[in-house]
Amino acid sequence: MHTKSNPQKENSNNSKKPSIIDVAKLAGVSPGTVSNALNSSGYVKSSTKEKVLHAIKELNYIPNRAGRILKTNKTNLIMLAVPDTSNEIYFRMIESVQEYMKPKGYSILLYYTNGTLQEELRTLFLLRERVIDGLILVHFSYNEELFQAIESSNSPVVLISMCNHLWAGKGNPFDTISVDVHRGIYESTKHLINMGHSKIGYLAGKKGLTVYEQRYNGYCQALNDAGIKYRNDYVMWNDYTILAGNNSSRSLLLLQDKPTAICASNDHQALGSWQALQDMNIAVPSEIALVGMDNIISSKIIGLTSFDMHEDIMGNEAAKLLYSHLEENSNTFKDIYLVPSIRLRNSSIKLK
């Protein structure tokens, strides 16, 4: 009596991994059809694809990624590189990129640069080495070395800057996404002025970084436009962390002529400031008004007035741009500009 062999059983007995030929035999198709079904290339009828997928599941077949890369010259991997994995502002960006690219067959590698030029350059090295097909880079550096590495990468790169991008609008062979943080901090400071404050402390972030220099300039312009004298002792250059915001705020609150409001250049510093105010039993907003920028979840919980940076839109637009280069062979490069939106909450009210 003739019995039909079970490829799965044979493979388990021989301790041999099933091959694409085994899948083809079980599905009753050619190996090329299996390859097309797996890579969504060529035309494969839906009923045939179902047979292939059923055979793959039954055999527990794992495609040879290295072989596929050699054949197609594609990894189907993209990288999203961010400066800080602890900052909530990047969470929605990561989710948006994932939501757009995953259904299209791409996996996302997350890379942490710590905002350093060396690590940003490392992402370009991985792109040149074909570890990934494309790169979305949230960068702090505007170094010539970084520019040249991007320009010579020969693979699609989308740059996201948490400020007005210095390389935008110049016809470069890459896409940029900018957010007008100068305007955001200008409006933030102006809001406090409209609430009756003229003594406004500023948590400036890290000196020397373009993303914080632009915000600082927005603060200065708002004071100048309102005819309020700039005070150097009201400006605290520090890191952009919660701890830095806490320490800087304590320094402001120990001044003999302390401010009646504090504007933070990001929400992490604002959260640190809020902690300091709570520890020192200073009421918000009746004694000190407080505003931030990023509109992270923690800010919503404590009722902090903040500015939404639209990082979900940034991620979605970046993914669309990257995909257009990877799959649609687009040679058009775009510069996208976003404007932060204020979210008024209880931490800033009109003085009585």
C-alpha positions in Angstrom: 0.0 0.0 0.0 1.4 3.3 -1.0 1.2 6.1 1.5 1.9 9.8 0.8 5.0 11.0 2.5 4.9 13.9 4.9 7.6 16.4 4.2 7.4 17.9 7.7 7.9 14.4 9.3 10.8 13.6 7.0 12.5 16.9 7.7 12.1 16.5 11.4 13.6 12.9 11.2 16.5 14.1 9.1 17.0 17.3 11.2 17.1 19.1 7.9 15.6 22.5 7.5 12.8 22.7 4.9 13.8 24.4 1.7 11.9 26.5 -0.8 11.8 23.4 -3.0 10.0 21.5 -0.2 7.5 24.3 0.0 7.0 24.3 -3.8 6.5 20.5 -3.8 3.9 20.6 -1.1 2.0 23.5 -2.6 2.2 22.0 -6.1 3.9 25.1 -7.6 7.4 26.1 -8.8 10.1 27.5 -6.5 9.8 30.8 -8.5 6.1 31.0 -7.6 7.0 30.5 -3.9 9.6 33.3 -4.1 7.1 35.7 -5.8 4.5 34.9 -3.2 6.9 35.6 -0.4 8.4 38.8 -1.9 5.1 40.1 -3.3 6.7 40.3 -6.8 5.3 39.2 -10.1 1.7 38.0 -10.4 0.5 35.2 -8.1 -3.2 34.3 -7.9 -4.6 34.7 -4.4 -5.6 31.0 -4.3 -2.0 30.0 -5.2 -0.6 32.3 -2.6 -2.9 30.7 0.0 -1.5 27.3 -1.0 2.1 28.6 -0.6 1.3 30.1 2.8 -0.4 27.0 4.0 2.7 24.9 2.9 5.0 27.3 4.7 3.1 27.0 7.9 2.9 23.2 7.7 6.6 22.9 7.1 7.5 25.7 9.5 9.7 27.1 6.6 11.9 30.1 7.4 13.0 32.0 4.3 16.7 32.5 3.8 17.0 36.2 4.3 20.6 36.3 3.2 19.7 34.6 -0.1 16.8 36.9 -0.7 19.0 40.0 -0.1 21.6 38.7 -2.6 18.9 38.1 -5.2 16.8 41.3 -4.7 19.5 43.6 -3.3 17.0 44.6 -0.7 16.8 43.9 3.1 13.3 45.2 3.6 14.7 46.9 6.7 14.6 50.6 7.4 16.2 52.5 10.3 14.6 55.2 12.5 17.4 56.9 14.4 16.4 59.1 17.4 18.5 61.1 19.8 16.8 59.9 23.0 14.8 56.8 23.7 13.6 58.1 27.1 11.9 61.2 25.8 8.2 60.5 25.2 8.2 62.9 22.2 9.7 60.2 20.0 7.2 57.5 21.0 4.4 58.7 18.7 6.9 59.2 15.9 8.1 55.6 16.2 4.5 54.4 16.2 3.6 56.4 13.1 6.6 55.1 11.1 5.8 51.5 12.2 2.1 51.8 11.3 2.9 53.0 7.8 5.8 50.8 6.9 5.0 47.5 8.5 1.9 46.7 6.3 4.0 47.4 3.3 6.5 44.7 4.2 9.2 46.7 5.9 10.7 46.0 9.4 12.0 49.0 11.5 15.3 49.1 13.3 15.4 51.6 16.1 18.8 53.3 16.7 19.7 55.5 19.6 22.3 58.3 18.7 22.3 60.3 22.0 22.3 63.3 19.7 26.0 62.9 18.9 27.7 63.4 15.5 29.6 60.1 15.8 26.5 58.0 16.2 24.6 60.0 13.5 27.5 59.2 11.2 27.3 55.5 12.2 23.7 55.3 10.9 25.0 56.5 7.5 27.7 53.8 7.6 25.1 51.1 8.1 23.1 52.5 5.2 26.2 52.5 2.9 26.9 48.9 4.0 23.4 47.9 2.9 22.4 46.7 6.4 19.2 48.8 5.8 17.4 50.0 2.6 16.6 53.5 3.9 17.1 55.8 6.9 14.9 58.3 8.8 17.3 60.3 11.0 16.3 62.7 13.7 19.5 64.7 14.1 21.0 67.5 16.1 24.2 67.9 14.1 24.6 70.2 11.1 28.2 69.2 10.5 29.7 69.3 7.0 30.9 65.7 7.5 27.4 64.6 8.2 26.1 66.4 5.1 28.7 64.8 2.9 27.9 61.3 4.3 24.2 61.8 3.5 24.8 63.2 0.1 27.1 60.3 -0.9 24.9 57.6 0.6 23.2 56.6 -2.7 20.2 55.4 -0.6 17.2 57.3 0.5 17.5 59.5 3.6 14.8 61.5 5.3 16.1 64.0 7.9 13.9 65.2 10.8 15.0 68.2 12.8 13.2 69.3 16.0 13.8 72.9 14.7 13.7 74.9 11.4 16.0 72.7 9.2 19.1 74.5 8.1 19.5 72.4 5.0 15.9 72.8 3.8 15.0 74.6 0.6 18.4 74.2 -1.0 17.7 71.5 -3.6 19.6 68.8 -1.7 19.2 65.1 -2.6 17.3 64.2 0.6 14.0 65.1 2.2 13.7 67.3 5.3 11.0 67.7 7.9 11.1 70.8 10.1 9.1 72.2 13.0 9.1 75.9 13.7 10.3 75.9 17.3 11.4 79.6 17.1 7.7 80.4 16.6 6.6 77.9 19.3 8.7 79.5 22.0 7.9 83.0 20.8 4.2 82.2 21.2 4.8 80.5 24.5 6.6 83.6 25.9 4.0 85.8 24.3 1.2 83.8 26.1 2.9 84.4 29.4 3.2 88.1 28.6 -0.5 88.3 27.7 -1.2 86.7 31.1 0.4 89.7 32.7 3.9 88.4 33.3 7.0 90.5 32.7 9.4 88.6 34.8 9.8 85.4 32.8 12.5 82.9 33.5 13.7 80.7 30.7 15.1 77.1 30.8 17.2 77.2 27.6 18.4 73.6 27.2 21.8 72.7 25.9 24.0 75.6 24.6 25.5 75.1 21.2 22.7 72.9 19.8 20.7 74.5 16.9 17.4 73.1 18.2 17.8 75.1 21.4 19.5 78.2 20.0 16.4 78.7 17.8 14.1 78.4 20.8 16.2 80.8 22.8 16.0 83.3 19.9 12.2 83.0 20.0 12.2 83.9 23.7 14.4 86.9 23.2 12.3 88.2 20.3 9.1 87.9 22.3 10.5 89.9 25.1 11.9 92.5 22.7 8.6 92.8 20.8 6.8 93.4 24.1 9.3 96.0 25.3 10.5 93.8 28.2 14.1 94.2 29.2 16.2 91.0 28.7 17.7 89.7 32.0 20.7 87.4 31.8 20.1 86.0 35.3 16.6 84.8 34.1 18.1 82.5 31.4 19.4 79.1 32.5 21.5 77.1 30.0 21.7 73.5 31.1 20.9 70.0 29.8 17.4 69.2 28.3 16.6 66.6 31.0 14.1 66.6 34.0 17.1 66.9 36.4 18.4 69.9 34.6 15.0 71.6 34.6 14.8 70.9 38.4 18.2 72.4 39.2 17.8 75.4 36.9 14.4 76.2 38.4 15.8 76.1 41.9 18.4 78.6 40.9 15.8 80.9 39.5 13.6 80.6 42.6 16.5 81.5 44.9 17.0 84.9 43.1 16.0 87.9 45.3 13.9 89.2 42.4 12.6 85.9 41.2 10.5 85.5 38.1 6.7 85.1 38.2 6.7 82.7 35.3 8.9 80.1 33.8 9.1 79.1 30.1 10.9 75.8 29.4 12.3 74.9 26.0 11.0 71.4 26.3 8.6 69.4 28.5 11.3 67.4 30.3 12.7 70.6 31.7 9.2 71.8 32.5 8.5 68.6 34.5 11.7 69.1 36.4 10.6 72.7 37.1 7.2 71.5 38.3 8.9 69.1 40.7 11.1 71.9 42.1 8.0 74.1 42.6 6.2 71.3 44.4 9.2 70.6 46.7 9.5 74.3 47.5 5.7 74.6 48.2 5.3 77.2 45.5 1.8 77.2 44.0 1.3 76.8 40.3 0.0 79.0 38.7 -0.9 81.5 41.4 2.7 82.1 42.4 4.6 80.9 39.4 3.1 80.2 35.9 4.8 77.4 33.9 4.8 76.4 30.2 6.7 73.8 28.2 7.1 72.5 24.7 6.4 68.9 23.5 3.0 68.1 24.8 4.0 64.7 26.2 1.6 62.5 28.2 3.1 63.5 31.5 2.3 67.2 30.7 -1.3 66.4 30.1 -1.5 64.6 33.5 -0.2 67.5 35.5 -2.1 70.1 33.5 1.0 71.8 31.9 0.5 74.3 29.2 2.6 73.1 26.3 3.0 73.0 22.5 2.3 70.0 20.4 5.2 69.3 18.0 3.1 67.0 15.8 5.7 64.2 16.0 3.1 61.7 14.8 2.7 63.7 11.6 6.5 63.9 11.3 6.8 60.1 11.5 4.0 59.5 9.1 5.3 62.0 6.5 8.8 60.7 6.9 7.6 57.1 6.2 5.7 58.3 3.2 8.7 60.1 1.7 11.0 57.1 2.4 8.6 54.7 0.8 8.2 56.8 -2.3 11.9 56.5 -2.9 12.2 52.8 -2.0 9.2 51.5 -4.0 8.1 54.3 -6.4 11.6 55.3 -7.5 10.8 58.9 -6.7 13.6 61.4 -7.5 11.7 64.3 -6.1 12.9 65.6 -2.7 10.6 67.6 -0.4 10.9 70.0 2.5 8.0 69.8 4.9 7.4 72.5 7.5 5.2 72.1 10.6 4.1 74.7 13.2 3.7 73.7 16.9 0.2 74.2 18.4 -0.4 75.5 21.9 -2.4 73.3 24.3 -3.6 75.6 27.1 -3.9 74.0 30.6 -4.0 75.1 34.2 -0.3 75.8 34.7 -0.6 79.3 33.1 -3.4 81.7 33.9 -3.9 85.5 34.0 -2.5 87.2 37.0 -5.0 88.9 39.3 
